[in-house]
Amino acid sequence: MVYGILVYVVYAVVAIAMTAILARTLFRAGAVFLDDVFEDKPNLAEAVNRLLVVGFYMLNLGYALFILRAEPQDTAFDAVAFLVQRLSILLITLGVIHFINVLVFWRIRQRAELKTAPHPIAPQAFLVGGLANDET
């Protein structure tokens, strides 16, 4: 019984600390990226960044509490093994979610760059049978 309570306490402290550290890091790094994406709308970049951090907190802490479901552990070794297993599941899941977010940001940035890209230039010559044939 004592080990079960200890697992809950240690897991909660580690999950909350990890969430806070990751959220702060993502907020700082994301601000630079979002400023680049929304360069003409700095207020929008800051608002999107704050909303993403709030969503990160909700998703991370909600999932961390959801996967806890601890059973009473008989030995200290079993309690530590259970704790490490749950924290590793949490970290792997957060890593996957992070890479999905990076992919979404990359797509947003790619679309923003396409809007400012110059139009393609029409071809000036065509190759016919391996020889250049000018149309001018």
C-alpha angles and dihedrals in degrees: 000000000000092000092052092055091045090052091052093049096045092044093050093049093047094044093049093045092046091049093050094048093046093045092052091048093047091047093054097043093040092053092063092048095045091048087057093048095045096033093148093047110046093168090056091051091053093046093050090048092052092047091051091051092049090049090048091053093048095046096042099045093040092051092043091056092042095057095045100086094144124190121209109280120219099205137028089244092056090048093051092045090052091048093050091048093053094045091049091051088050093049094047091050092048090050091054091047090048093053090049089053091049090051091051091049090048090053091049091051092046091055091048091052091049090058091057097038117111118254116262117264118242114246115267097200138017129216114234117181091343096304126105113245115193116215097200 
